[in-house]
Amino acid sequence: MSTSQALIVPFDPSAPSQAVAGVLPLQLWSLTPSGDKAPKAGATATFYNTPASKTTTISSVGDGFSSKASEVKRELVRKSVGAAVKELKAFEGVKEVVVDASLDPHAAAVAAHLALYKFTLKTNVPSPFDPRNAEPAGDKIAFAPVEASAEWDRGVVYAQSQNLARTLAEYPANMITPTAFTERVRREFEGIANVEIVVRDEAWAAEKGMNVFLSVTHGTSEPAKFLEIIYKGAADKTAAPLAFVGKGITFDSGGISLKPGAGMKLMRGDMGGAAAVVSAGLAIAKLQLPINLVVTTPLTENMPGPSATKPGDIIYAMNGKSVEVDNTDAEGRLVLSDAIYYTSTEYKPHTLIDVATLTHAMVFAVGEVFSGVISSSDELWQQLYEAGQLEHDRFWRMPMDDEYLPQIHGSNADLQNYGGLPAGSATAALFLKPFVAGLEEGEIKWAHLDIAGSMEVTRPGAYQEKGMTGRPVRALIEFARRLSN
């Protein structure tokens, strides 16, 4: 095997050692300075001129692995493989890595591809993210399992889709405008069966009466777009679909209610909800899951131009309700409201999940670790929870109670878009609730996912660097996969 090739072997230090491609990981670990101690999960050691290859990295899954719960085991495998990839990617010559994925092929594939990812537009080395590239650049390292499996292949799709969401959120707003976003989505879906892509313009939105969505567009010169992705994978193409709706603010200055300048560049990622639902939809279509799916994303910038919406303005939404704009920096619920109403009336989904970087209140509540969920359905919450646990793309349920309603009912309109700091995530969800057509009649299940905290990590993890996370892509794919079964 040439020096460009390497082998990763995750191992359980408390289990009998079995040879993998001629490598005995416990025997190798005993040669390290810590060889007399049971290694913690993610502890690695790299060896050269081993029987299997020029370079072999062994990585522990931690003591007592076999006794852990299944979702804990899966995360330990991710940590183990991720740590090994991080170590190997520092070696310039390594181009091909074979992974012993026998402990969990899906988790190993996810971790390998997530750990390799690092967004940069620096020019000292060629960047795969350079928008000037004529062709998409390949990965720095190509991964393959010791034994091929459908589980590994599915894990690759999960990870690649999450990495797409990370990329869309990382690009600066001058590179991912609403138009550029839709063009990139078209390219990503090219050649995939059972998919239709529709891109709408502002004139169409005006005809539909999406005045609340359009109110956010008035301050920017960038044309707004409304993206629809229709995937018909079910045997019955007319069956009610699952629907994802994603907030697509490609840059959020706050509008007239201008944000502080410090840290404002992070608001290039305020379309993280749109990036997540589009990327999850891509994976669902690539996997050809037997389910019908609709993805919609209202896309615009929120800027303080001369025609921008002003605090106190009252607008009539697509569903006829009047909305007072108390704060133009609470624009996410404005674009989502018309999008949710359109999606729920046009496509009549059985389940609608909206995803948005919506409230700073959620950042304070759950930080970077969980995505907040507010749902009208205990069953839907449980399904999301289980999918999130399995993928370690976790959710935390937050309250939605009518006793919060006075906070958004105190204006001259039916609703006002901001209810103050107390329970800010709950009042944001309550604002959206009347736009879910059929909810009161029990015709639809609805969940609102607030990813304001989980959109970015400020400290690196075992298999993810600092930066935009692409969450909750894996949880959404897993939720849809389970639903399709």
Disulfide bonds with the S-S distance in Angstrom:
none
